Amino acid sequence: MLKKINRISRETEIKEVLKDGRYLHTDFWMRKVIKTDTDRKFLVIVSKKVAKLAVDRNRMKRLAYEVIRKNLEKLPEGIRMVLVVKKPYEKIGDEIVGGL
């Protein structure tokens, strides 16, 4: 799991990224990124429209967070990213790595 210092937790941070962030999307996910002066922070969102069961939504989040954790040193300093999963996909990690 991604460390707490690397996760976006405040509602104001989430709104700031969603409002002002640069937009990029694929068939499976959408992301918004904003540059900041602080550490790298990330948030993964999976809607009930994507997966009805909480077990499935949590699995997709865990997979995404694990990919981010493993590739954290490759990511630039000072970014906040919100990743929104659009379709259920078992190999979500491969798609995220390709888009980072």
Phi, psi and omega in degrees: 000147179290138181299152182298327180291343179259009179248140175283128182234336183275140180297326179294322177294318180298312181297322179297315180293315181294330181279313189253356187286156175283137189259135174214138180218158171230189178291336187254338182207163176230142178225152173232134184231139176229143178270139179223177177267353184265190180293176177285133178223144185222155175216137177244130180240131174232119184279161174292339176293331181280313181217120183292322184275136179299328179300317181290319178297316180294324178296316179297321178296315180298317178299315181295315180296324180293320178296317179297316181298317181291332183252018184299320182290339178279342183277147181291153177290152172072046174231152170239131183228133172249123180249121180248118180280129184258334181222145175293133184205123184290328182258046183298331181299318180298321180291320181293316180299319179296329182270350181278000000 
